[in-house]
């Protein structure tokens, strides 16, 4: 019996086998739990849900598919391998300073972060993406830094939080088809003031908060560490804020077409209707129309 056949037998993926929990799937795929979570987020591992259980699980057939791939498990592990600044710089043959400048100016995008013992943010990057970047843009690895990048560096710009937020939103949106849940994802990066300006209905805001996903998984819960991560979670650049506000408005329009947000008393209001002719539009509708006009200019 070959190694692959032995692995399939061990997985117990015969007819009628139930989907595996994340912990069991990680064991079967020879991954650490964090590696499995990242593989799911990146779309490398397909998951399913069972009736009455919102937790994502991995179907036995998916385990078989992955274990049957050439190079398993090394190939799968390499797809989710992350590196910090020092290792990332060494991987593509540049100094740590140059690597940091490339990340600060948006040439490479982090996929995760954590706080070290000094409560400093440590960004992590996909090794596979760094190698692709080095192959695609070798001119950025040597010589003089481009003027556009140098201007950003001199101005103290740091696009790592912004790019991470955008990437994280994309990963979360990939995991749901529900229109209200997608709107809740888009609301993650807006602070309470910004959110209230876009969503004037308190019932809708409450529903979005209820559906809000864990935007920064593994975030520490101690007060000091929690405070150290807050500036990473909320959009703060004017262009970024404009984009996310517009995206939330459009997401809300789609969500309202599927049904209204439930009220605390259990009653569901009538589907959202435009205001009678002659009456002012709600703030979020005015925002949507203004943004649409601006996009066409």
TAFENQUI-V888518 format. One record per pair of residues at least 24 apart in sequence whose C-alpha atoms are under 10 Angstrom apart, sorted by the first residue. I is the first residue (numbers start at 1). J is the second residue. D is the distance in whole Angstrom. If there is no record, write none. Layout:
BEGIN
i->I j->J d->D
i->I j->J d->D
END
This chain:
BEGIN
i->3 j->68 d->10
i->4 j->64 d->9
i->4 j->67 d->7
i->4 j->68 d->6
i->4 j->69 d->9
i->4 j->70 d->10
i->4 j->72 d->9
i->5 j->64 d->10
i->5 j->67 d->9
i->5 j->68 d->9
i->7 j->63 d->10
i->7 j->64 d->8
i->7 j->67 d->7
i->7 j->68 d->9
i->8 j->60 d->10
i->8 j->61 d->10
i->8 j->63 d->8
i->8 j->64 d->6
i->8 j->65 d->10
i->8 j->67 d->7
i->8 j->68 d->8
i->9 j->64 d->10
i->11 j->60 d->8
i->11 j->61 d->10
i->11 j->63 d->8
i->11 j->64 d->8
i->11 j->67 d->10
i->12 j->60 d->8
i->12 j->63 d->10
i->12 j->64 d->10
i->13 j->59 d->9
i->13 j->60 d->5
i->13 j->61 d->7
i->13 j->62 d->9
i->13 j->63 d->8
i->13 j->64 d->7
i->14 j->60 d->8
i->14 j->61 d->9
i->15 j->60 d->9
i->15 j->61 d->10
i->16 j->60 d->9
i->17 j->59 d->8
i->17 j->60 d->7
i->17 j->61 d->9
i->18 j->50 d->10
i->18 j->57 d->9
i->18 j->58 d->9
i->18 j->59 d->7
i->18 j->60 d->7
i->19 j->47 d->9
i->19 j->48 d->8
i->19 j->49 d->9
i->19 j->50 d->8
i->19 j->56 d->9
i->19 j->57 d->6
i->19 j->58 d->5
i->19 j->59 d->4
i->19 j->60 d->6
i->19 j->61 d->9
i->19 j->62 d->9
i->19 j->63 d->10
i->20 j->47 d->9
i->20 j->48 d->10
i->20 j->56 d->9
i->20 j->57 d->5
i->20 j->58 d->5
i->20 j->59 d->6
i->20 j->60 d->7
i->20 j->62 d->10
i->20 j->63 d->9
i->21 j->47 d->10
i->21 j->55 d->8
i->21 j->56 d->8
i->21 j->57 d->5
i->21 j->58 d->7
i->21 j->59 d->9
i->22 j->47 d->9
i->22 j->55 d->9
i->22 j->56 d->7
i->22 j->57 d->6
i->22 j->58 d->7
i->23 j->57 d->9
i->24 j->57 d->9
i->24 j->58 d->9
i->25 j->57 d->8
i->25 j->58 d->6
i->25 j->59 d->9
i->25 j->60 d->9
i->25 j->62 d->10
i->25 j->63 d->7
i->26 j->58 d->9
i->26 j->63 d->10
i->28 j->60 d->10
i->28 j->63 d->7
i->28 j->64 d->10
i->28 j->67 d->9
i->29 j->63 d->7
i->29 j->64 d->9
i->29 j->66 d->8
i->29 j->67 d->7
i->29 j->72 d->9
i->29 j->73 d->7
i->29 j->76 d->9
i->29 j->77 d->9
i->30 j->67 d->10
i->30 j->72 d->9
i->30 j->73 d->7
i->30 j->74 d->9
i->30 j->76 d->9
i->30 j->77 d->9
i->31 j->73 d->8
i->31 j->74 d->10
i->31 j->76 d->9
i->31 j->77 d->7
i->31 j->80 d->10
i->32 j->77 d->9
i->34 j->80 d->9
i->34 j->218 d->10
i->35 j->76 d->9
i->35 j->77 d->7
i->35 j->78 d->10
i->35 j->79 d->9
i->35 j->80 d->6
i->35 j->81 d->8
i->35 j->82 d->9
i->36 j->76 d->10
i->36 j->77 d->9
i->36 j->80 d->8
i->37 j->80 d->10
i->37 j->217 d->10
i->38 j->79 d->10
i->38 j->80 d->7
i->38 j->81 d->9
i->38 j->82 d->10
i->38 j->111 d->9
i->38 j->112 d->9
i->38 j->171 d->10
i->39 j->76 d->8
i->39 j->77 d->9
i->39 j->79 d->8
i->39 j->80 d->6
i->39 j->81 d->10
i->40 j->80 d->10
i->40 j->171 d->9
i->40 j->174 d->10
i->40 j->175 d->9
i->41 j->168 d->9
i->41 j->170 d->9
i->41 j->171 d->6
i->41 j->172 d->7
i->41 j->173 d->10
i->41 j->174 d->8
i->41 j->175 d->7
i->42 j->79 d->9
i->42 j->80 d->8
i->42 j->111 d->10
i->42 j->170 d->9
i->42 j->171 d->7
i->42 j->172 d->10
i->42 j->174 d->9
i->42 j->175 d->10
i->43 j->171 d->8
i->43 j->174 d->8
i->43 j->175 d->9
i->44 j->76 d->8
i->44 j->79 d->8
i->44 j->80 d->9
i->45 j->76 d->10
i->46 j->175 d->10
i->47 j->175 d->9
i->56 j->175 d->9
i->78 j->126 d->9
i->78 j->127 d->8
i->78 j->128 d->7
i->79 j->126 d->8
i->79 j->127 d->8
i->79 j->128 d->6
i->79 j->129 d->9
i->80 j->111 d->10
i->80 j->125 d->9
i->80 j->126 d->7
i->80 j->127 d->8
i->80 j->128 d->8
i->80 j->129 d->10
i->81 j->124 d->10
i->81 j->125 d->8
i->81 j->126 d->6
i->81 j->127 d->6
i->81 j->128 d->7
i->81 j->129 d->10
i->82 j->110 d->9
i->82 j->111 d->8
i->82 j->112 d->8
i->82 j->123 d->10
i->82 j->124 d->6
i->82 j->125 d->5
i->82 j->126 d->5
i->82 j->127 d->5
i->82 j->128 d->8
i->82 j->129 d->10
i->82 j->130 d->10
i->83 j->110 d->10
i->83 j->111 d->10
i->83 j->112 d->10
i->83 j->123 d->8
i->83 j->124 d->5
i->83 j->125 d->5
i->83 j->126 d->6
i->83 j->127 d->6
i->83 j->128 d->10
i->83 j->130 d->9
i->84 j->110 d->9
i->84 j->112 d->10
i->84 j->113 d->9
i->84 j->122 d->7
i->84 j->123 d->6
i->84 j->124 d->5
i->84 j->125 d->6
i->84 j->126 d->9
i->84 j->127 d->9
i->85 j->122 d->8
i->85 j->123 d->7
i->85 j->124 d->7
i->85 j->125 d->8
i->87 j->124 d->10
i->87 j->125 d->10
i->87 j->127 d->9
i->88 j->124 d->9
i->88 j->125 d->7
i->88 j->126 d->9
i->88 j->127 d->7
i->88 j->130 d->7
i->88 j->131 d->9
i->89 j->130 d->9
i->89 j->141 d->10
i->91 j->127 d->8
i->91 j->130 d->8
i->91 j->131 d->7
i->91 j->134 d->9
i->92 j->127 d->9
i->92 j->130 d->7
i->92 j->131 d->6
i->92 j->132 d->10
i->92 j->133 d->9
i->92 j->134 d->6
i->92 j->135 d->9
i->92 j->138 d->10
i->92 j->141 d->8
i->93 j->134 d->9
i->93 j->141 d->8
i->93 j->142 d->10
i->94 j->134 d->10
i->94 j->140 d->10
i->94 j->141 d->6
i->94 j->142 d->8
i->95 j->141 d->9
i->95 j->142 d->10
i->98 j->140 d->9
i->98 j->141 d->8
i->98 j->142 d->9
i->98 j->145 d->9
i->99 j->140 d->10
i->99 j->141 d->8
i->100 j->158 d->10
i->100 j->160 d->10
i->101 j->145 d->9
i->101 j->149 d->8
i->101 j->150 d->9
i->101 j->152 d->9
i->101 j->153 d->7
i->101 j->157 d->10
i->101 j->158 d->9
i->102 j->140 d->8
i->102 j->141 d->9
i->102 j->145 d->9
i->102 j->149 d->8
i->102 j->153 d->9
i->102 j->158 d->10
i->102 j->159 d->10
i->102 j->160 d->10
i->103 j->158 d->8
i->103 j->159 d->7
i->103 j->160 d->6
i->103 j->163 d->9
i->104 j->149 d->9
i->104 j->152 d->8
i->104 j->153 d->7
i->104 j->156 d->9
i->104 j->157 d->7
i->104 j->158 d->4
i->104 j->159 d->5
i->104 j->160 d->6
i->104 j->161 d->9
i->104 j->162 d->10
i->104 j->163 d->10
i->105 j->148 d->9
i->105 j->149 d->6
i->105 j->150 d->9
i->105 j->151 d->10
i->105 j->152 d->7
i->105 j->153 d->7
i->105 j->156 d->10
i->105 j->157 d->7
i->105 j->158 d->6
i->105 j->159 d->6
i->105 j->160 d->8
i->105 j->163 d->10
i->106 j->149 d->9
i->106 j->152 d->10
i->106 j->157 d->10
i->106 j->158 d->8
i->106 j->159 d->6
i->106 j->160 d->7
i->106 j->161 d->10
i->106 j->162 d->9
i->106 j->163 d->7
i->106 j->164 d->10
i->107 j->133 d->8
i->107 j->137 d->9
i->107 j->140 d->9
i->107 j->149 d->9
i->107 j->159 d->9
i->107 j->160 d->10
i->107 j->163 d->10
i->108 j->133 d->8
i->108 j->159 d->10
i->108 j->160 d->8
i->108 j->163 d->9
i->109 j->159 d->9
i->109 j->160 d->6
i->109 j->161 d->9
i->109 j->162 d->9
i->109 j->163 d->6
i->109 j->164 d->6
i->109 j->165 d->10
i->109 j->166 d->10
i->109 j->167 d->8
i->110 j->159 d->10
i->110 j->160 d->7
i->110 j->161 d->8
i->110 j->162 d->10
i->110 j->163 d->7
i->110 j->164 d->6
i->110 j->165 d->9
i->110 j->167 d->8
i->110 j->168 d->10
i->111 j->160 d->10
i->111 j->163 d->9
i->111 j->164 d->6
i->111 j->165 d->9
i->111 j->167 d->7
i->111 j->168 d->8
i->111 j->171 d->10
i->112 j->164 d->7
i->112 j->165 d->10
i->112 j->167 d->10
i->112 j->168 d->9
i->112 j->216 d->9
i->112 j->217 d->9
i->113 j->161 d->10
i->113 j->164 d->9
i->113 j->216 d->9
i->113 j->217 d->10
i->113 j->218 d->9
i->113 j->219 d->9
i->113 j->229 d->10
i->113 j->232 d->10
i->114 j->216 d->10
i->114 j->217 d->10
i->114 j->218 d->8
i->114 j->219 d->8
i->114 j->220 d->9
i->114 j->229 d->9
i->115 j->219 d->9
i->115 j->220 d->8
i->115 j->225 d->8
i->115 j->226 d->10
i->115 j->228 d->8
i->115 j->229 d->8
i->116 j->225 d->10
i->117 j->225 d->10
i->118 j->225 d->9
i->119 j->224 d->8
i->119 j->225 d->6
i->119 j->226 d->10
i->119 j->227 d->10
i->119 j->228 d->7
i->119 j->229 d->9
i->120 j->225 d->9
i->120 j->228 d->8
i->120 j->229 d->9
i->121 j->225 d->10
i->121 j->228 d->8
i->121 j->229 d->8
i->121 j->232 d->9
i->123 j->160 d->8
i->123 j->161 d->9
i->123 j->164 d->9
i->159 j->237 d->10
i->160 j->232 d->9
i->161 j->231 d->8
i->161 j->232 d->5
i->161 j->233 d->8
i->161 j->234 d->9
i->161 j->235 d->9
i->161 j->236 d->10
i->162 j->189 d->10
i->162 j->232 d->8
i->162 j->233 d->9
i->162 j->234 d->9
i->162 j->235 d->7
i->162 j->236 d->8
i->162 j->237 d->8
i->162 j->240 d->8
i->163 j->240 d->10
i->164 j->232 d->9
i->164 j->233 d->9
i->165 j->189 d->8
i->165 j->215 d->9
i->165 j->216 d->9
i->165 j->232 d->8
i->165 j->233 d->7
i->165 j->234 d->8
i->165 j->235 d->8
i->165 j->240 d->10
i->166 j->235 d->10
i->166 j->240 d->9
i->166 j->244 d->9
i->168 j->215 d->7
i->168 j->216 d->8
i->169 j->215 d->8
i->172 j->213 d->8
i->172 j->214 d->9
i->172 j->215 d->8
i->178 j->254 d->10
i->178 j->255 d->8
i->178 j->258 d->9
i->179 j->251 d->7
i->179 j->252 d->8
i->179 j->253 d->9
i->179 j->254 d->6
i->179 j->255 d->5
i->179 j->256 d->8
i->179 j->257 d->9
i->179 j->258 d->7
i->179 j->259 d->9
i->180 j->204 d->9
i->180 j->207 d->8
i->180 j->208 d->7
i->180 j->211 d->8
i->180 j->212 d->10
i->180 j->251 d->8
i->180 j->252 d->7
i->180 j->253 d->10
i->180 j->254 d->8
i->180 j->255 d->5
i->180 j->256 d->8
i->180 j->257 d->10
i->180 j->258 d->8
i->180 j->259 d->9
i->180 j->260 d->9
i->180 j->261 d->8
i->181 j->207 d->9
i->181 j->208 d->7
i->181 j->209 d->10
i->181 j->210 d->9
i->181 j->211 d->6
i->181 j->212 d->7
i->181 j->213 d->8
i->181 j->251 d->10
i->181 j->255 d->9
i->182 j->208 d->9
i->182 j->211 d->9
i->182 j->212 d->9
i->182 j->213 d->10
i->182 j->248 d->9
i->182 j->251 d->7
i->182 j->252 d->9
i->182 j->254 d->10
i->182 j->255 d->8
i->183 j->208 d->7
i->183 j->211 d->9
i->183 j->212 d->9
i->183 j->247 d->9
i->183 j->248 d->6
i->183 j->249 d->8
i->183 j->250 d->9
i->183 j->251 d->5
i->183 j->252 d->6
i->183 j->253 d->9
i->183 j->254 d->9
i->183 j->255 d->7
i->184 j->208 d->5
i->184 j->209 d->7
i->184 j->210 d->8
i->184 j->211 d->6
i->184 j->212 d->5
i->184 j->213 d->8
i->184 j->248 d->8
i->184 j->251 d->9
i->184 j->252 d->9
i->184 j->255 d->10
i->185 j->209 d->10
i->185 j->211 d->8
i->185 j->212 d->6
i->185 j->213 d->7
i->185 j->214 d->9
i->185 j->215 d->8
i->185 j->248 d->9
i->185 j->251 d->10
i->186 j->212 d->9
i->186 j->244 d->7
i->186 j->245 d->8
i->186 j->246 d->10
i->186 j->247 d->7
i->186 j->248 d->5
i->186 j->249 d->9
i->186 j->250 d->10
i->186 j->251 d->8
i->186 j->252 d->9
i->187 j->212 d->8
i->187 j->213 d->10
i->187 j->234 d->10
i->187 j->244 d->8
i->187 j->245 d->8
i->187 j->247 d->9
i->187 j->248 d->6
i->187 j->249 d->10
i->187 j->251 d->10
i->187 j->252 d->10
i->188 j->212 d->7
i->188 j->213 d->8
i->188 j->214 d->9
i->188 j->215 d->7
i->188 j->233 d->8
i->188 j->234 d->8
i->188 j->235 d->9
i->188 j->244 d->10
i->188 j->248 d->10
i->189 j->215 d->9
i->189 j->232 d->9
i->189 j->233 d->6
i->189 j->234 d->4
i->189 j->235 d->5
i->189 j->236 d->9
i->189 j->240 d->10
i->189 j->241 d->9
i->189 j->244 d->8
i->189 j->245 d->9
i->190 j->233 d->9
i->190 j->234 d->6
i->190 j->235 d->6
i->190 j->236 d->9
i->190 j->241 d->8
i->190 j->244 d->8
i->190 j->245 d->8
i->190 j->248 d->9
i->191 j->233 d->9
i->191 j->234 d->6
i->191 j->235 d->8
i->191 j->236 d->9
i->192 j->234 d->10
i->194 j->235 d->10
i->194 j->241 d->9
i->194 j->245 d->8
i->195 j->245 d->8
i->195 j->248 d->9
i->196 j->283 d->10
i->196 j->284 d->10
i->197 j->245 d->9
i->197 j->283 d->7
i->197 j->284 d->7
i->197 j->287 d->9
i->198 j->245 d->7
i->198 j->246 d->9
i->198 j->248 d->8
i->198 j->249 d->7
i->198 j->252 d->10
i->198 j->282 d->9
i->198 j->283 d->7
i->198 j->284 d->5
i->198 j->285 d->9
i->198 j->286 d->10
i->198 j->287 d->8
i->198 j->288 d->9
i->199 j->245 d->10
i->199 j->248 d->9
i->199 j->249 d->8
i->199 j->252 d->9
i->199 j->282 d->9
i->199 j->283 d->8
i->199 j->284 d->6
i->199 j->285 d->10
i->200 j->282 d->8
i->200 j->283 d->7
i->200 j->284 d->7
i->201 j->261 d->9
i->201 j->282 d->9
i->201 j->283 d->10
i->201 j->284 d->10
i->202 j->261 d->10
i->202 j->263 d->9
i->203 j->260 d->9
i->203 j->261 d->6
i->203 j->262 d->7
i->203 j->263 d->6
i->203 j->264 d->8
i->204 j->252 d->9
i->204 j->256 d->10
i->204 j->260 d->8
i->204 j->261 d->5
i->204 j->262 d->8
i->204 j->263 d->9
i->205 j->261 d->9
i->206 j->261 d->9
i->206 j->262 d->9
i->206 j->263 d->9
i->206 j->264 d->9
i->207 j->260 d->10
i->207 j->261 d->6
i->207 j->262 d->7
i->207 j->263 d->9
i->207 j->264 d->9
i->208 j->252 d->10
i->208 j->261 d->9
i->242 j->291 d->9
i->243 j->291 d->9
i->245 j->284 d->9
i->245 j->287 d->9
i->245 j->288 d->9
i->245 j->291 d->9
i->246 j->284 d->9
i->246 j->287 d->8
i->246 j->288 d->6
i->246 j->289 d->10
i->246 j->290 d->10
i->246 j->291 d->7
i->246 j->292 d->9
i->247 j->288 d->9
i->247 j->291 d->10
i->248 j->284 d->9
i->248 j->288 d->9
i->249 j->284 d->7
i->249 j->285 d->8
i->249 j->286 d->10
i->249 j->287 d->8
i->249 j->288 d->6
i->249 j->289 d->10
i->249 j->291 d->10
i->250 j->284 d->10
i->250 j->285 d->10
i->250 j->288 d->7
i->252 j->284 d->9
i->253 j->284 d->10
i->253 j->285 d->9
i->253 j->288 d->9
END
